[in-house]
Amino acid sequence: MAYAIGYISGCHLNPAVTLGLVAGGRFKALDAIPYIIAQVIGGIAAAFALYLIASGKEGYVLNGFAGNGYDAFSPGKYDMISSFIAEAILTSFFLFIIMGATDRRAPAGFAPIAIGLGLTLIHMVGIPITNLSVNPARSTGPALIVGATALAQLWLFWVAPIVGGIVGGFTYRLVFEPEA
């Protein structure tokens, strides 16, 4: 997607990334609100499209629908604290990758590869813990379809990634882009 729409929007498909880039000084705070609204609408639309496809199979059972969760709703039965820490740290790492790969000093044209591979690794680590989010918009769509517990736990999949994104963006800026 970064190669497809990066030149239009920077490929911001994630509120935690957008707010992390604001904290990192790479995105204007005033522009964040319309981006986040569009991201959430996109996440909801994508989840409903996937639901329509999946539910078209005879015998389909909703069964979680890739929703995020902790405690009994975590794939590995991780508790709330472990899940929060994992989502925050993994999102922070994601922002570090984004900030580094898009740094003016980084080789041009390779950022989408580094970001995509980094996100793949982050998912491999985090899916057993929470079904991984690192993206509040991605978490919102399935939670609306699944309802009940998924909606009750959705707060964690907004707060932890946003905290992690802000920490990652701010830390990268502080360490690697100090003001001269």
C-alpha positions in Angstrom: 0.0 0.0 0.0 2.9 2.4 0.7 4.0 2.2 -2.9 0.4 2.5 -4.1 -0.9 5.5 -2.1 2.2 6.7 -0.2 2.6 9.6 -2.6 -1.0 10.7 -1.9 -1.3 10.4 1.9 1.9 9.1 3.2 0.0 5.8 3.5 -1.3 6.7 7.0 -3.8 3.9 7.6 -3.3 3.9 11.3 -4.2 6.5 14.0 -1.3 5.3 16.2 1.2 6.0 13.4 -0.4 9.3 12.6 -0.1 10.5 16.2 3.4 9.0 16.5 4.4 11.0 13.4 2.9 14.1 15.1 5.0 13.4 18.2 8.0 12.8 15.9 7.6 16.2 14.2 6.8 14.6 10.9 3.1 15.4 10.6 0.9 18.5 11.5 -1.3 18.0 14.5 -4.2 19.8 12.8 -4.1 17.3 9.9 -4.3 14.3 12.3 -8.1 14.5 13.1 -9.4 14.2 9.5 -6.8 11.4 8.8 -7.9 9.5 11.9 -11.6 9.8 11.0 -10.8 8.5 7.5 -8.7 5.7 9.0 -11.5 4.5 11.3 -14.0 4.6 8.5 -11.7 2.6 6.3 -11.1 0.1 9.1 -14.8 -0.4 9.6 -15.5 -0.7 5.9 -12.7 -3.2 5.5 -14.0 -5.4 8.3 -17.5 -5.3 7.0 -16.3 -6.2 3.5 -14.4 -9.2 4.9 -17.4 -10.2 7.0 -19.6 -10.2 3.9 -17.1 -12.4 2.1 -16.5 -14.8 5.0 -20.2 -15.1 5.9 -21.0 -16.2 2.4 -19.5 -19.6 3.0 -22.0 -22.3 4.1 -21.5 -23.1 7.8 -19.6 -19.9 8.6 -19.3 -19.2 12.3 -18.2 -15.7 13.5 -16.0 -17.0 16.3 -14.0 -13.9 17.1 -13.4 -12.6 13.5 -9.8 -11.7 14.1 -10.8 -9.4 16.9 -8.2 -8.4 19.5 -8.4 -9.4 23.1 -6.8 -10.1 26.4 -7.5 -12.7 29.2 -9.8 -15.3 27.8 -10.0 -13.5 24.5 -6.2 -13.6 23.9 -5.0 -16.4 21.7 -2.4 -17.2 24.3 -4.6 -16.2 27.3 -2.3 -13.3 28.1 -3.6 -10.9 30.8 -4.5 -7.2 30.3 -1.2 -5.9 31.5 0.9 -8.2 29.3 -1.3 -7.4 26.4 -1.1 -3.6 27.0 2.7 -3.8 27.2 3.0 -5.9 24.1 0.8 -3.6 22.0 2.5 -0.4 23.3 6.1 -1.7 22.8 5.4 -3.3 19.4 3.7 -0.1 18.2 6.7 1.9 19.5 9.0 -0.3 17.5 6.8 0.2 14.4 7.1 3.9 14.7 10.9 3.6 15.1 11.0 1.6 11.9 8.8 4.1 10.1 10.8 7.1 11.3 14.1 5.5 10.5 13.1 4.2 7.1 11.6 7.6 6.1 14.5 9.7 7.6 16.0 12.0 5.0 19.3 10.3 5.6 17.9 6.8 4.8 18.3 5.3 1.3 15.5 6.6 -0.9 12.8 4.2 -2.2 13.2 1.4 0.3 11.0 2.6 3.2 7.9 0.6 2.1 10.0 -2.6 2.1 11.5 -2.0 5.6 8.2 -0.9 7.0 6.3 -3.9 5.5 8.9 -6.4 6.7 9.0 -4.8 10.1 5.3 -4.9 10.4 5.3 -8.6 9.4 7.8 -9.4 12.2 5.8 -7.3 14.7 2.7 -9.4 13.8 4.6 -12.7 14.1 5.5 -11.7 17.7 2.2 -10.1 18.7 -0.5 -12.3 17.2 -0.2 -15.0 19.8 -0.5 -12.4 22.5 -3.5 -10.3 21.4 -4.2 -11.2 17.8 -2.2 -8.0 17.4 -3.5 -4.6 16.5 -0.9 -1.8 16.6 -3.7 -0.1 14.7 -6.8 1.2 16.5 -8.7 1.6 13.2 -8.0 -2.1 12.3 -9.2 -3.1 15.8 -12.4 -1.1 15.6 -14.0 -2.8 12.6 -13.9 -6.4 13.9 -14.9 -5.2 17.4 -18.1 -3.7 15.9 -18.9 -6.9 14.2 -18.1 -9.2 17.1 -19.6 -6.9 19.8 -19.8 -7.7 23.5 -16.4 -8.4 24.9 -14.5 -7.2 21.8 -16.1 -3.8 22.3 -15.5 -3.8 26.0 -11.8 -4.5 25.4 -11.4 -2.2 22.5 -10.1 0.6 24.7 -6.8 -1.2 25.2 -6.4 -1.5 21.4 -6.8 2.3 21.1 -4.8 3.4 24.2 -1.8 1.0 24.0 -1.0 1.6 20.3 -1.4 5.4 20.6 0.8 5.5 23.7 3.4 3.3 21.9 3.2 5.3 18.7 3.7 8.6 20.6 6.6 7.2 22.6 8.2 5.7 19.4 7.9 8.9 17.4 9.0 11.2 20.2 11.9 9.0 21.1 13.2 8.7 17.6 13.0 12.5 17.2 14.7 13.0 20.6 17.6 10.6 19.9 18.1 10.9 16.1 16.8 14.3 15.2 17.9 16.6 18.0 17.5 20.3 17.1 20.8 21.9 16.2 
